[in-house]
Amino acid sequence: MEKQRKISGAVLWAALACLVVPMFASYFFDDMFSTLSHLFKNPELLELGWDSASYGFYAGGYSFLCVCGGLIVCGILLDIFGVRLVGSIFVGLMIAGAAIVFAAISSGLPPKTSLTIAYVGCMLFGLGSEIAGVAVTRSIAKWFKGRNVAFAMGLQLAIARLGTATAFVLAPVLVKQKAAGEIYTLAETSKPAMVGLALLLLGGILWAIFVAMDYRKDKAEGIPTKRGEVKEDDKFKFSDIIKVLTNSRFVMISLLCVFFYCCIISFKKFGTSILIPRFGMDVEATKWMLTMIPFFTVVFTPLFGALVDKTGKATRWMLIGSVLVFAAHLVIAFAPQGVPFYGYLGIAMLGTGYSLVPSAMWPSVPKIVPEKNLGTAYSLIYWIQNMGMLLVPIFVGGIFKKSLSQQTAAVSAEFIFIGLGLLAIGTALLLSFSSKKHPELGLDDAMVVSDGF
């Protein structure tokens, strides 16, 4: 620990900078069509030829391999072989998947063919992105152990979500709205993917720099850099998986994660399709309304993370954030139609809740899971989360395809998010009760903060 404390703040910032850019790029690529989702309601005007159901199918591809066990297996590999090797493989897979998506949507192939190829690319991108995210989170927990870990994780999340905000704002600029009846060409609709791929390549370069920094850190601190040099007690054992899965607090955090994140991530995928008919706004105004979600998190997630470091009470913040998200979807679903004020109010509440819960949730995992099992633990959480992210977009896309009225479809879609919000509140309450019953676990304790950053 003493050697870790001697790491200068400049080095910590540099390491964090190398870690956040790949996640920024990942969030950008994942959300590149979110403020363009309304275009898929008129596939006859798209040279790409996809409809809303096709888009929902494509969006669900992100989670397919994750749900089919890829996340669990790869998380275990991360704990066995380490962040540097396994993380590098999956950062590369993330980039390769994005390249396949870009090739598919710019190819001019028939819609079903391009959709199939893009789905495969999205599957690879999704698995790579999720494991890269686990590697980044695990690395932050390692580098900032005994320091401001919640603040560091919050800052990483904030900058990653700035990638979402950038996608929300930039995508409609890249794919400019056309006059009624005009066709959107492949060259136009593929521009966001081209920009996203370029960002991912930059992220890959910075990840390579971090790998070199992490190796030097371990070597300087006398930490074994090879598998055979690790002490027996610190080696990964498959029995550790059972210990993680039978940890009731871990199960609660995992369920909270899937219910909570689907309320926001899946909502963003269809944001314009819901907000435009509900509040009578044009695409430009709706774009900026949706962009409030990541912008709120950019400002508040690091602040809430610092608050968790200082005061603890993590389960309380998770509960408050879940209530805010549930209330936000009630506002979006049932506020008077055609009044933009209520849309802005709902999105502001959504953005605030989106800042609160992750700020408290992700730093809580290292409190209940040994460091040697963090890769497996985070991967299991992401696996459960991706079950929801696979299914919810498909259901919502189906609602928009079948419904004759955009207003009816928007409200029907919101019922899904309201139900998920209720489940998130219930899970957060159970976690809070469990923390009070077992204070020795330290879930609601403040973080240990060393001198300096």
C-alpha positions as CSV (number, residue, x, y, z in Angstrom):
1,M,0.0,0.0,0.0
2,E,2.8,2.4,0.8
3,K,4.3,2.0,-2.7
4,Q,0.8,2.6,-4.2
5,R,0.5,5.8,-2.2
6,K,3.7,7.1,-3.7
7,I,2.3,7.1,-7.2
8,S,2.0,10.7,-8.2
9,G,-1.4,12.3,-9.0
10,A,-0.1,13.1,-12.5
11,V,0.5,9.4,-13.2
12,L,-2.9,8.4,-11.8
13,W,-4.6,11.0,-14.0
14,A,-2.6,9.8,-17.1
15,A,-3.7,6.2,-16.4
16,L,-7.3,7.3,-16.0
17,A,-7.1,9.3,-19.2
18,C,-5.9,6.2,-21.1
19,L,-8.8,4.1,-19.6
20,V,-11.7,6.5,-20.3
21,V,-11.1,7.2,-24.0
22,P,-11.9,3.6,-25.1
23,M,-15.1,3.8,-23.0
24,F,-16.0,7.2,-24.5
25,A,-15.6,5.7,-28.0
26,S,-17.6,2.6,-27.0
27,Y,-20.6,4.7,-25.7
28,F,-20.5,6.9,-28.8
29,F,-20.6,3.9,-31.2
30,D,-23.4,2.2,-29.2
31,D,-25.6,5.3,-29.2
32,M,-24.8,6.6,-32.7
33,F,-28.4,5.9,-33.9
34,S,-30.3,6.9,-30.7
35,T,-31.3,10.4,-32.0
36,L,-31.9,9.0,-35.4
37,S,-34.3,6.2,-34.3
38,H,-37.3,8.0,-35.8
39,L,-35.8,7.5,-39.3
40,F,-36.4,3.8,-39.1
41,K,-40.2,4.4,-38.9
42,N,-40.0,5.1,-42.7
43,P,-37.8,2.4,-44.2
44,E,-38.9,3.3,-47.7
45,L,-36.9,6.6,-47.3
46,L,-33.7,4.8,-46.2
47,E,-31.4,3.3,-48.8
48,L,-30.4,1.0,-45.9
49,G,-34.0,-0.3,-45.8
50,W,-34.2,-1.1,-42.1
51,D,-37.5,-0.5,-40.2
52,S,-38.0,0.0,-36.4
53,A,-38.1,-3.7,-35.7
54,S,-34.9,-4.2,-37.6
55,Y,-33.3,-1.4,-35.6
56,G,-34.5,-3.0,-32.4
57,F,-33.1,-6.3,-33.5
58,Y,-29.8,-4.8,-34.4
59,A,-29.6,-2.9,-31.0
60,G,-30.3,-6.2,-29.1
61,G,-27.4,-7.8,-30.9
62,Y,-25.0,-5.9,-28.5
63,S,-26.1,-8.2,-25.7
64,F,-26.4,-11.6,-27.5
65,L,-23.0,-13.1,-26.9
66,C,-22.9,-11.5,-23.5
67,V,-26.1,-13.2,-22.5
68,C,-25.0,-16.5,-24.1
69,G,-22.3,-16.9,-21.5
70,G,-19.5,-14.9,-23.2
71,L,-19.4,-12.4,-20.4
72,I,-19.0,-15.0,-17.7
73,V,-16.3,-17.0,-19.5
74,C,-14.4,-13.9,-20.4
75,G,-14.7,-12.5,-16.9
76,I,-13.2,-15.6,-15.6
77,L,-10.4,-15.4,-18.1
78,L,-9.8,-11.8,-17.0
79,D,-9.2,-13.0,-13.4
80,I,-7.0,-16.0,-14.5
81,F,-4.8,-14.3,-17.1
82,G,-5.1,-10.7,-16.0
83,V,-6.3,-7.4,-17.3
84,R,-3.4,-6.6,-19.6
85,L,-3.7,-9.7,-21.8
86,V,-7.5,-10.4,-21.8
87,G,-8.4,-6.7,-21.8
88,S,-6.3,-6.1,-24.9
89,I,-7.9,-9.0,-26.7
90,F,-11.4,-7.6,-26.1
91,V,-10.5,-4.0,-26.8
92,G,-9.4,-5.4,-30.2
93,L,-12.7,-7.3,-30.5
94,M,-14.7,-4.2,-29.8
95,I,-12.9,-2.4,-32.6
96,A,-13.2,-5.3,-35.0
97,G,-17.0,-5.6,-34.3
98,A,-17.5,-1.9,-35.0
99,A,-15.6,-2.2,-38.3
100,I,-18.0,-5.0,-39.4
101,V,-21.0,-2.9,-38.5
102,F,-19.6,0.0,-40.5
103,A,-18.9,-2.2,-43.5
104,A,-22.4,-3.7,-43.3
105,I,-24.4,-0.5,-43.2
106,S,-22.3,1.1,-46.0
107,S,-22.2,-1.9,-48.3
108,G,-25.3,-1.5,-50.3
109,L,-26.3,-5.1,-49.7
110,P,-30.0,-6.0,-49.4
111,P,-31.6,-5.0,-46.0
112,K,-31.8,-8.5,-44.6
113,T,-28.2,-9.3,-45.5
114,S,-26.8,-6.0,-44.2
115,L,-28.9,-6.4,-41.0
116,T,-27.5,-9.9,-40.5
117,I,-23.9,-8.8,-41.0
118,A,-24.4,-5.7,-38.8
119,Y,-25.9,-7.9,-36.1
120,V,-22.9,-10.1,-36.1
121,G,-20.7,-7.1,-35.8
122,C,-22.8,-5.7,-33.1
123,M,-22.5,-9.0,-31.2
124,L,-18.7,-8.8,-31.4
125,F,-18.6,-5.1,-30.5
126,G,-21.0,-5.7,-27.6
127,L,-18.9,-8.5,-26.0
128,G,-15.7,-6.7,-26.6
129,S,-17.1,-3.5,-25.2
130,E,-18.5,-5.2,-22.0
131,I,-15.3,-7.0,-21.2
132,A,-13.3,-3.9,-22.0
133,G,-15.6,-2.1,-19.5
134,V,-14.9,-4.8,-16.9
135,A,-11.2,-4.4,-17.5
136,V,-11.4,-0.7,-17.1
137,T,-13.5,-0.9,-13.9
138,R,-11.2,-3.5,-12.4
139,S,-8.2,-1.4,-13.3
140,I,-9.6,1.6,-11.6
141,A,-10.4,-0.4,-8.5
142,K,-6.7,-1.6,-8.5
143,W,-5.1,1.8,-9.2
144,F,-7.3,3.8,-6.8
145,K,-7.5,1.3,-4.0
146,G,-7.4,3.2,-0.7
147,R,-7.9,6.4,-2.6
148,N,-10.9,8.2,-4.1
149,V,-12.2,5.1,-5.9
150,A,-15.8,6.2,-6.2
151,F,-14.8,9.6,-7.5
152,A,-12.4,7.9,-10.1
153,M,-15.2,5.5,-11.2
154,G,-17.7,8.4,-11.3
155,L,-15.3,10.4,-13.5
156,Q,-14.8,7.5,-15.8
157,L,-18.5,7.0,-16.1
158,A,-19.0,10.7,-16.7
159,I,-16.5,10.9,-19.6
160,A,-17.8,7.6,-21.1
161,R,-21.3,9.1,-21.1
162,L,-20.0,12.2,-22.7
163,G,-19.5,9.8,-25.6
164,T,-23.3,9.2,-25.6
165,A,-23.9,13.0,-25.4
166,T,-21.5,13.5,-28.3
167,A,-23.4,10.8,-30.3
168,F,-26.7,12.4,-29.5
169,V,-25.6,15.8,-30.7
170,L,-23.3,14.8,-33.6
171,A,-25.4,12.1,-35.3
172,P,-28.2,14.4,-36.5
173,V,-25.5,16.9,-37.7
174,L,-23.8,14.1,-39.7
175,V,-27.1,12.8,-41.0
176,K,-28.9,16.0,-41.7
177,Q,-32.7,16.0,-41.8
178,K,-34.1,16.0,-45.3
179,A,-37.3,17.4,-46.8
180,A,-40.3,15.1,-46.9
181,G,-39.9,12.3,-49.4
182,E,-36.2,12.6,-49.9
183,I,-34.0,9.4,-49.6
184,Y,-31.3,9.0,-47.0
185,T,-28.3,7.5,-48.8
186,L,-26.0,4.8,-47.4
187,A,-23.1,7.3,-47.3
188,E,-25.1,9.6,-45.1
189,T,-26.5,7.0,-42.6
190,S,-23.0,5.4,-42.2
191,K,-21.3,8.6,-41.2
192,P,-21.8,8.2,-37.4
193,A,-20.3,4.7,-37.6
194,M,-17.3,6.0,-39.5
195,V,-16.7,8.6,-36.8
196,G,-17.3,6.0,-34.0
197,L,-14.8,3.6,-35.6
198,A,-12.1,6.3,-35.7
199,L,-12.7,7.1,-32.0
200,L,-12.4,3.4,-31.2
201,L,-9.0,3.2,-33.0
202,L,-7.8,6.1,-30.9
203,G,-9.0,4.3,-27.8
204,G,-7.1,1.2,-28.7
205,I,-3.9,3.1,-28.9
206,L,-4.4,4.7,-25.5
207,W,-5.3,1.3,-24.0
208,A,-1.9,0.0,-25.3
209,I,-0.2,2.9,-23.4
210,F,-2.1,2.0,-20.2
211,V,-1.0,-1.7,-20.5
212,A,2.6,-0.5,-20.5
213,M,1.9,1.7,-17.5
214,D,0.2,-1.1,-15.6
215,Y,3.1,-3.5,-16.2
216,R,5.6,-0.9,-15.0
217,K,3.5,-0.3,-11.9
218,D,3.3,-4.0,-11.0
219,K,7.0,-4.4,-11.6
220,A,7.9,-1.4,-9.4
221,E,5.7,-2.6,-6.6
222,G,7.0,-6.1,-6.7
223,I,3.7,-7.5,-7.8
224,P,4.1,-10.7,-9.9
225,T,3.6,-10.0,-13.6
226,K,3.3,-13.7,-14.6
227,R,0.6,-16.2,-13.7
228,G,3.1,-18.7,-12.2
229,E,4.5,-16.1,-9.8
230,V,1.2,-15.4,-8.1
231,K,0.7,-16.7,-4.5
232,E,-1.6,-19.7,-4.2
233,D,-4.1,-17.7,-2.0
234,D,-4.3,-15.0,-4.7
235,K,-4.9,-17.4,-7.6
236,F,-8.4,-17.6,-9.2
237,K,-10.3,-20.8,-8.3
238,F,-13.5,-21.9,-9.9
239,S,-15.1,-22.4,-6.5
240,D,-14.8,-18.6,-6.2
241,I,-17.7,-18.3,-8.7
242,I,-20.0,-20.1,-6.3
243,K,-19.0,-17.8,-3.5
244,V,-19.8,-14.8,-5.6
245,L,-23.1,-16.1,-6.8
246,T,-24.2,-17.1,-3.3
247,N,-23.5,-13.6,-1.9
248,S,-26.9,-12.2,-1.4
249,R,-25.7,-8.6,-1.6
250,F,-24.0,-9.3,-4.9
251,V,-27.2,-10.8,-6.3
252,M,-29.2,-7.7,-5.2
253,I,-26.7,-5.3,-6.9
254,S,-26.8,-7.4,-10.1
255,L,-30.6,-7.3,-10.2
256,L,-30.7,-3.6,-9.4
257,C,-28.2,-3.1,-12.3
258,V,-30.4,-4.8,-14.9
259,F,-33.6,-3.2,-13.8
260,F,-32.1,0.3,-13.5
261,Y,-29.9,0.4,-16.6
262,C,-32.7,-0.9,-18.9
263,C,-34.8,2.0,-17.7
264,I,-32.3,4.3,-19.3
265,I,-30.1,2.6,-21.8
266,S,-33.0,0.9,-23.6
267,F,-35.1,4.1,-23.3
268,K,-32.3,6.1,-25.1
269,K,-32.4,3.7,-28.0
270,F,-36.0,4.9,-28.8
271,G,-35.8,8.4,-27.2
272,T,-36.9,10.4,-30.3
273,S,-39.6,7.9,-31.1
274,I,-41.1,8.4,-27.6
275,L,-40.5,12.1,-26.9
276,I,-41.5,13.5,-30.3
277,P,-45.1,12.3,-30.2
278,R,-45.5,12.8,-26.4
279,F,-44.3,16.4,-26.3
280,G,-44.9,17.7,-29.8
281,M,-41.3,18.6,-30.5
282,D,-39.2,18.6,-33.6
283,V,-36.1,16.4,-34.0
284,E,-33.6,19.2,-33.2
285,A,-35.3,20.1,-29.9
286,T,-35.7,16.4,-29.0
287,K,-32.1,15.8,-29.7
288,W,-31.1,18.4,-27.1
289,M,-33.6,17.1,-24.7
290,L,-32.2,13.6,-24.9
291,T,-28.6,15.0,-24.6
292,M,-29.5,16.3,-21.1
293,I,-29.2,12.7,-19.8
294,P,-25.5,12.2,-20.5
295,F,-24.7,15.9,-19.8
296,F,-26.3,15.6,-16.3
297,T,-24.2,12.5,-15.6
298,V,-21.0,14.3,-16.8
299,V,-21.6,17.0,-14.2
300,F,-23.1,15.0,-11.4
301,T,-21.6,11.5,-11.5
302,P,-18.1,12.6,-10.3
303,L,-19.7,14.9,-7.6
304,F,-21.9,12.1,-6.4
305,G,-18.9,9.7,-6.4
306,A,-17.0,12.2,-4.2
307,L,-20.0,12.3,-2.0
308,V,-20.1,8.5,-1.6
309,D,-16.3,8.5,-0.9
310,K,-16.9,11.1,1.9
311,T,-20.2,10.1,3.5
312,G,-20.9,6.5,2.5
313,K,-24.6,5.7,2.6
314,A,-24.3,4.0,-0.8
315,T,-27.6,2.0,-0.5
316,R,-29.5,5.2,0.3
317,W,-28.2,6.9,-2.8
318,M,-29.1,3.8,-4.9
319,L,-32.6,4.0,-3.6
320,I,-33.0,7.7,-4.2
321,G,-31.7,7.3,-7.7
322,S,-34.1,4.5,-8.5
323,V,-37.1,6.5,-7.2
324,L,-36.0,9.4,-9.4
325,V,-35.8,7.2,-12.5
326,F,-39.2,5.7,-11.8
327,A,-40.8,9.1,-11.3
328,A,-39.2,10.3,-14.5
329,H,-40.9,7.7,-16.6
330,L,-44.2,8.4,-14.9
331,V,-43.8,12.0,-16.0
332,I,-42.8,11.1,-19.5
333,A,-45.8,8.7,-19.9
334,F,-48.6,10.6,-18.2
335,A,-47.8,14.3,-18.3
336,P,-50.0,16.5,-20.6
337,Q,-49.3,15.7,-24.2
338,G,-47.6,18.5,-26.3
339,V,-46.1,20.4,-23.3
340,P,-42.3,20.3,-23.7
341,F,-41.7,21.5,-20.1
342,Y,-42.7,18.1,-18.7
343,G,-40.4,16.4,-21.2
344,Y,-37.5,18.4,-19.9
345,L,-38.5,17.8,-16.3
346,G,-38.7,14.0,-16.9
347,I,-35.3,13.9,-18.6
348,A,-33.7,16.0,-15.9
349,M,-34.9,13.6,-13.3
350,L,-33.7,10.7,-15.4
351,G,-30.3,12.2,-15.8
352,T,-30.0,12.8,-12.0
353,G,-31.0,9.3,-11.1
354,Y,-28.6,8.0,-13.8
355,S,-25.8,9.8,-11.9
356,L,-26.7,8.7,-8.4
357,V,-27.1,4.9,-8.7
358,P,-23.9,4.1,-10.6
359,S,-21.9,6.4,-8.4
360,A,-22.8,4.3,-5.4
361,M,-23.3,0.9,-7.0
362,W,-20.0,0.2,-8.9
363,P,-17.7,1.2,-6.0
364,S,-19.7,-1.1,-3.7
365,V,-18.7,-4.3,-5.5
366,P,-15.1,-4.3,-4.3
367,K,-16.4,-4.0,-0.7
368,I,-18.2,-7.4,-1.0
369,V,-16.0,-9.3,-3.4
370,P,-12.3,-10.1,-3.1
371,E,-10.0,-8.2,-5.5
372,K,-8.9,-11.4,-7.2
373,N,-12.5,-12.1,-8.2
374,L,-13.5,-8.7,-9.4
375,G,-13.3,-9.6,-13.0
376,T,-15.7,-12.5,-12.5
377,A,-18.0,-10.4,-10.3
378,Y,-18.3,-7.4,-12.7
379,S,-18.7,-9.8,-15.6
380,L,-21.6,-11.6,-13.9
381,I,-23.3,-8.3,-13.2
382,Y,-22.9,-7.2,-16.8
383,W,-24.2,-10.6,-18.0
384,I,-27.4,-10.2,-16.0
385,Q,-27.6,-6.6,-17.2
386,N,-27.3,-7.6,-20.8
387,M,-30.2,-10.1,-20.5
388,G,-32.4,-7.0,-20.2
389,M,-30.5,-5.0,-22.8
390,L,-31.0,-7.9,-25.2
391,L,-34.8,-8.3,-24.7
392,V,-36.1,-4.8,-23.9
393,P,-35.2,-3.2,-27.3
394,I,-36.8,-6.1,-29.1
395,F,-40.1,-5.6,-27.2
396,V,-40.0,-1.9,-27.6
397,G,-39.2,-2.1,-31.3
398,G,-42.1,-4.5,-31.8
399,I,-44.5,-2.1,-30.1
400,F,-43.5,0.7,-32.5
401,K,-43.8,-1.6,-35.5
402,K,-47.3,-2.9,-34.6
403,S,-48.9,0.3,-33.3
404,L,-50.8,2.5,-35.7
405,S,-50.6,5.5,-33.4
406,Q,-47.2,7.0,-32.5
407,Q,-48.7,8.4,-29.3
408,T,-50.1,5.0,-28.3
409,A,-46.8,3.3,-29.0
410,A,-44.9,5.9,-27.0
411,V,-47.1,5.4,-23.9
412,S,-47.1,1.6,-24.3
413,A,-43.3,1.6,-24.4
414,E,-43.2,3.7,-21.3
415,F,-45.2,1.1,-19.4
416,I,-42.2,-1.3,-19.8
417,F,-39.9,1.3,-18.3
418,I,-42.2,2.1,-15.4
419,G,-42.4,-1.6,-14.5
420,L,-38.6,-1.9,-14.6
421,G,-38.4,1.2,-12.4
422,L,-40.7,-0.4,-9.8
423,L,-38.5,-3.5,-9.7
424,A,-35.4,-1.3,-9.3
425,I,-36.9,0.4,-6.3
426,G,-37.9,-2.9,-4.7
427,T,-34.4,-4.3,-5.2
428,A,-32.7,-1.1,-3.8
429,L,-35.0,-1.4,-0.7
430,L,-33.9,-5.0,-0.1
431,L,-30.3,-4.0,-0.5
432,S,-30.7,-1.2,2.0
433,F,-32.4,-3.5,4.6
434,S,-29.6,-6.1,4.1
435,S,-26.9,-3.4,4.7
436,K,-28.6,-2.3,7.9
437,K,-28.8,-5.9,9.1
438,H,-25.2,-6.6,8.3
439,P,-23.3,-3.4,9.0
440,E,-20.0,-5.4,9.3
441,L,-19.9,-5.6,5.4
442,G,-19.3,-1.9,5.2
443,L,-21.6,-1.2,2.2
444,D,-22.7,2.1,3.7
445,D,-19.3,3.1,5.1
446,A,-17.3,6.0,3.7
447,M,-14.3,5.1,1.5
448,V,-10.7,5.3,2.9
449,V,-9.1,8.3,1.3
450,S,-5.4,8.8,1.3
451,D,-3.5,12.0,1.4
452,G,-3.6,13.7,-2.0
453,F,-5.4,12.3,-5.0
